[in-house]
Amino acid sequence: MTPGLARAALRAHRPAFAGAAVAALFASTVVSAATSVLVATSTDGLPARARAQLAESEVGGMAAVLLIGSIYMSIFVIASTMGTAVAQQYREPAMVRAIGARPRQVRRAVAGQALAARSRPPCSDASWAASWPGCGARA
């Protein structure tokens, strides 16, 4: 499956891949927040009494559990949304297989679609995204 066919499949199934991109955005936000909490509970540079209070309350341990749990859940949420997006386009890979594509080529195309859905900026196609920070006004 050529990159052109992969792009055409992305265009034909925008809502499905937009959902995967939004899931990836939320997952990265949750993981970043959990990492920030873990870093904020670091005892570096704190007086002895404050370190003892942090160790006593076990906030750092809870932050580590939050981080591990958020990474674990993010993997499954992104995998399930990408699986749903790929399952919704069952005709395209079947057609490409019917005209002679190897299974490896189909898997590479699906991986390319996943990469394209993940790396797409939110302001690339949506007219409402002009109000997002960093997107600027669209002409």
PEFENJO-V183967 format. One record per residue. N is the residue number from 1. SS is DSSP state (H for helix, E for strand, C for the rest). PHI is phi in whole degrees, -180 to 180 (NA if undefined). PSI is psi in degrees with one decimal (999 if undefined). Layout:
BEGIN
n = (N;N)
ss = (SS;SS)
phi = (PHI;PHI)
psi = (PSI;PSI)
END
This chain:
BEGIN
n = (1;2;3;4;5;6;7;8;9;10;11;12;13;14;15;16;17;18;19;20;21;22;23;24;25;26;27;28;29;30;31;32;33;34;35;36;37;38;39;40;41;42;43;44;45;46;47;48;49;50;51;52;53;54;55;56;57;58;59;60;61;62;63;64;65;66;67;68;69;70;71;72;73;74;75;76;77;78;79;80;81;82;83;84;85;86;87;88;89;90;91;92;93;94;95;96;97;98;99;100;101;102;103;104;105;106;107;108;109;110;111;112;113;114;115;116;117;118;119;120;121;122;123;124;125;126;127;128;129;130;131;132;133;134;135;136;137;138;139)
ss = (C;C;H;H;H;H;H;H;H;H;H;H;C;H;H;H;H;H;H;H;H;H;H;H;H;H;H;H;H;H;H;H;H;H;H;H;H;H;H;H;C;C;C;C;C;C;C;H;H;H;H;H;H;H;H;H;H;C;H;H;H;H;H;H;H;H;H;H;H;H;H;H;H;H;H;H;H;H;H;H;H;H;H;H;H;H;H;C;C;H;H;H;H;H;H;H;H;H;C;C;C;C;H;H;H;H;H;H;H;H;H;H;H;H;H;H;H;H;H;C;C;C;C;C;C;C;H;H;H;H;H;C;C;C;C;C;C;C;C)
phi = (NA;-76;-58;-64;-68;-64;-65;-65;-66;-63;-66;-72;-123;-56;-60;-66;-77;-66;-62;-66;-67;-66;-62;-66;-63;-65;-64;-67;-66;-66;-66;-64;-64;-66;-65;-62;-65;-64;-68;-68;-91;-67;-96;-65;79;-94;-65;-59;-66;-66;-62;-65;-66;-65;-66;-68;-81;58;-66;-62;-65;-66;-66;-65;-64;-61;-64;-64;-64;-69;-65;-60;-68;-62;-61;-71;-66;-66;-63;-71;-69;-68;-61;-66;-64;-72;-65;-72;-115;-65;-71;-63;-63;-66;-66;-66;-65;-67;-93;114;-74;-81;-56;-63;-66;-67;-63;-64;-66;-65;-64;-64;-66;-64;-66;-66;-68;-74;-93;-77;-70;-67;-97;-73;-123;-82;-72;-74;-78;-63;-85;-71;-62;91;-88;72;-77;-95;-90)
psi = (122.1;162.2;-31.4;-40.9;-36.9;-42.6;-39.1;-38.7;-37.7;-43.0;-36.6;-25.9;46.0;-46.4;-38.9;-45.0;-25.2;-37.9;-39.8;-39.0;-39.3;-39.4;-40.8;-38.3;-47.4;-38.3;-43.2;-33.1;-44.1;-43.0;-39.2;-41.3;-41.4;-37.8;-40.4;-40.1;-41.6;-41.9;-37.3;-23.9;10.3;144.5;7.2;127.4;8.5;151.1;162.0;-39.4;-42.1;-38.6;-41.2;-39.6;-41.1;-42.1;-36.8;-39.1;-14.6;34.0;-37.5;-39.4;-40.5;-37.8;-38.3;-41.1;-40.7;-43.9;-47.0;-43.1;-39.0;-37.0;-44.7;-48.8;-36.0;-40.9;-45.8;-37.0;-45.9;-41.9;-40.4;-38.4;-37.2;-38.6;-41.2;-41.6;-41.1;-37.5;-28.8;-14.1;46.2;-23.8;-41.0;-51.4;-34.2;-41.0;-42.7;-38.6;-37.0;-29.0;7.0;9.4;145.3;155.8;-34.9;-39.2;-38.8;-42.8;-39.5;-38.3;-41.1;-41.0;-38.3;-38.5;-40.1;-41.5;-41.5;-39.0;-34.1;-39.2;2.8;127.3;149.9;-19.7;12.9;-38.9;-24.5;132.1;-27.6;-12.9;-4.1;-24.0;-6.6;143.7;134.3;-15.1;-32.9;174.2;135.3;137.1;999)
END
